[in-house]
Amino acid sequence: MNDTYQTLSEKSKKYLWNPFTQMQGYNADQPLIIESAQGVKLRDVTGREYYDGVSSVWLNVHGHNVPELNEAITAQLGKIAHSTLLGMANVPAIELAEQLVQIAPPGLAKVFYSDSGATSVEIAIKMAFQYWQHNGQPEKRSFVTMNNAYHGDTIGAVSVGAIDIYHKAYSSLLFQSYRVDYPYCYRCPLGKDLSDCAFACLQQVESLLQEKGQEIAAFIIEPIVQGASGIITMPEGFLKRLRELCTTYDVLMICDEVATGFGRTGKMFACEHDGVTPDLMCVAKGLTGGYLPVAATLATDEIYDAFLGGYEEKKTFFQGHSYTGNQLGCAVALANLELFRERDLVTDVARKSEHLAARLAMLGERKYVGDIRQRGLMAGIELVKDKASKTEYDWSEKIGLVVSRRACELGMILRPLGNVVVFMPPLGSTITELDEMTDILIQAIIDVTEEGVQVRAEFLPHGL
Ligand SMILES: *Cc1c(COP(=O)(O)O)cnc(C)c1O
């Protein structure tokens, strides 16, 4: 252990308060401190290298230290780093908006920038809410969300979130939303089997919209994959039915593509799997290739037009952030999209996704692997104490965390979601890199669940 590490570790414990981290455990341990990265590997201050097995928590696309992306930022920096988008524009923000509209599901026509997934969701909520006021139906003011949804950590985003452990403490601060079940088929809330359920859970959605549609502004959905709840995948055709129900009952559909957007599921946007266009779409994470905090909310012309009016009518969308439309962020996002085109990355992800599926399939035989869920390069492996009864590991066993820490010892950073081991490699990973990463993933799961390998507590990330 070198001096630099010791000094930084002490300062980290003295000054930092880390997100989603129990600081008592962190402070009692030797934290992982990253210094640099190359490609899909991160390097810590002691010189040890780790695969970035969760794309730095779902952001990274082409790897780290990518010459084209670095160059885009440097070139922009020579011109200007930031000027405001309030009442005026800038070059990369305009060009990026055009490109986003071109690649988005048809019908999404306008781009409103912000700086994180949570803010892109806040904006969608406010747009939907105010749209109905402008449209002469102010009674449409409620939201529908799906059980275990995650849309970010700001109060509005938490109000349409439904993961109790994150939300409970703030419940009295939140506005109430209706909740319906996400199709978590491995543990079907209705106790049915996908082979013959005929999407029975949609009945619940239809009843709600039928009964309360007149007071509902919008339905917010994580399309195709519900991420933070444990990589829960939607069956084919389900999203399309949700779109039809929203249309029938005149409820806006907000698709939160923050995790699934930009090729992650094997399509540019997950909505494309079912040929769906939402009324509002939120994007963030992969938008800048994992480089800078830029997010966007895309809207249809119908929503945008409802906000038009004379200055004195006060129909303006009174919302914005200091760094909205930041030039450095937009410039790197443009370079990111350029690399998608040059490398035909979305097709490539679809191909690598099949390769990964074949590799993960061998985990199906393992004694403590209950379910393997995957779309594109987004995978979750749900560990269970008993396969037949699907008995869950107790929260206190921290099974996902222990597996992730074992993976870290073996050279790959993971971050679990409860009992679900999450694997989300950078989209640009080569087949060889994917193979090496899956080898570590599989070994970590077997070591911890079957071999009882003890995990050492040093240089390891802390998590839930
Ligand atoms: C990560 C995430 C968010 C929040 O994004 P931040 O940039 O962390 O605020 C919102 N929705 C989904 C689906 C996400 O995965």
The ligand as an SDF file (V2000), in Angstrom:
LIG
                    3D

 15 15  0  0  0  0  0  0  0  0999 V2000
  -30.2020    6.2280  -13.4230 C   0  0  0  0  0  0  0  0  0  0  0  0
  -31.6410    6.3940  -13.7470 C   0  0  0  0  0  0  0  0  0  0  0  0
  -32.2960    7.6120  -13.4920 C   0  0  0  0  0  0  0  0  0  0  0  0
  -31.6290    8.7470  -12.7790 C   0  0  0  0  0  0  0  0  0  0  0  0
  -30.5860    9.3010  -13.5100 O   0  0  0  0  0  0  0  0  0  0  0  0
  -29.5130   10.2490  -12.7610 P   0  0  0  0  0  0  0  0  0  0  0  0
  -28.6580   10.7570  -13.8560 O   0  0  0  0  0  0  0  0  0  0  0  0
  -28.7950    9.3510  -11.8020 O   0  0  0  0  0  0  0  0  0  0  0  0
  -30.2820   11.2940  -12.0710 O   0  0  0  0  0  0  0  0  0  0  0  0
  -33.6010    7.7410  -13.8960 C   0  0  0  0  0  0  0  0  0  0  0  0
  -34.2460    6.7340  -14.5010 N   0  0  0  0  0  0  0  0  0  0  0  0
  -33.6560    5.5540  -14.7570 C   0  0  0  0  0  0  0  0  0  0  0  0
  -34.4250    4.4910  -15.4530 C   0  0  0  0  0  0  0  0  0  0  0  0
  -32.3410    5.3310  -14.3790 C   0  0  0  0  0  0  0  0  0  0  0  0
  -31.7600    4.1510  -14.5750 O   0  0  0  0  0  0  0  0  0  0  0  0
  1  2  1  0
  2  3  1  0
  2 14  2  0
  3  4  1  0
  3 10  2  0
  4  5  1  0
  5  6  1  0
  6  7  2  0
  6  8  1  0
  6  9  1  0
 10 11  1  0
 11 12  2  0
 12 13  1  0
 12 14  1  0
 14 15  1  0
M  END
$$$$
